[in-house]
């Protein structure tokens, strides 16, 4: 079994996003080929966080998600309730140059970085963490 350091790097290469292991040589995922490392790969005792490959429709994030690659335009990404998820991270990546996504909370009563929703323009990303009441 091949082990990777826990550090993972997301790199935009031309029109593709490539995810490298810490050695910067091992490709874990390439958006142009839609290939991904097996979900049971061990990282020094940790598991690789679940990666939701490029999707083109609105999406409701589950507690099993971690990194999401949005490939469509004007997508709405709905986060789960922050209550009970203290310390949980979600990274939303708008993976195309002409795409974008809006990240909102599950019912409109919680905030994402202090407001109701956040806009993520093409080829940008947003990482949020739950404090148990809202996302920051």
N, C-alpha and C positions, 0 to 999 in steps of 0.2 A: 504494500500500500504506500503510495506517495503522500508525504506530509508537506503542507505548506505553512508558512508563517501566517498568523492571523491577519496581518495587514493586507488589504486588497486595494488596488488602484484602478480607478475608472478613467479611461483616456479616450478623448474624441479623436479619431483618426479619419480624416477626410469626412465621409458621410457615415462612418460606422463608429460604434462605441465598442471598445475593447476593454475587457476586465482582465488585469494581470495579477498573478500572485506576487508576493513580496520580492521574489527574485527578478521581477520584471521581464522574465523570459517565458514563463509558463502562462499561456492564455487560458483563462477559465471560461470566458464567454466572448463571442464576437457577434455583434448584432447583424452583420451582413450574412453570416452563415447560420444564425440562430442556434449555434451549438452551445452547450452548457455542461459544466462539470457535473458529475453525478451528485444528487442531493445528499448522499450518505458519506461524502468525502470528509475525512477527519482533518482538522486543523489543530494539531497539537492538543487533542482532546476536545476541541470545540467543533461544532458543525458549521459548514458554510451557511450563512443566512439564506432563507428562501428568496429566490430571484424570480419575479414575474416578468417573463419575456415580453417583447414588444406586443402591445395590444392596441386596438384601434377604437374601442368603444368606451363609454363611461364605465367606471369600475368602483365597487365598494371594497375597500381594503379590509382584509380579515386579520385576525391576530396571528395568523400563520405567515403573513407577508412580511417582508423587510425592505427589499429593494424592488422598485417597480419602474419599468421602462415603458413610457407612454409613446406610442408611435403614430397616433392620429392627430387630428386638429380639433381644437375646442373641446377637449375631453374634460369631464367632471370626475374628480377623484374624491371619494367620500371616505374620511377616516373613521375608524371605530370610536366609540366613546373613550375618552381619556381616563375615565374613572376605572380604577383597578389596574391600569397599565403604567403606573409610575416607573420612569426610567426606560420605557420602551421607545426605540428609535424606528422611524420610517424614512426612507429616502425615495423621493419621487423624481425621476429624470425624464425630461421632455427630450426624447432622443432624436428628433428630426429637426432640420433647420426651419421648416415652415410650420411645424406643429406647436402646440401649446396646451397647457392643462391648467385647470383651476382646482385647488385643493381646498376642501371645506370639511367641517366637522359633521358628525353623524346626525345631529338634530337641530343645529342652529343656535344652541344655547352655550356651546363651548367655543373657544377661539383658537385660531391658528396664528401664532406670533402676534397676539393681541387684537386681531380683527377677525371677522367672520370667515374670510377666505383669503387665500394667497394665489397669485397668478404666477405660473412658471412658464416663461417664454421658451421657444425652441432652443435646443442644445444647452439648456441650463438645468440645474437641479435644486431641490429643496429637501433639506433634512430637518425633521422635527423630532422632538422628544416630549413625552408626556410627563407632566408633573403630578398626575393623578386627578387633575381637574381640567386642564387645557393643554394645548400643544405649543411648545416654544422652539 
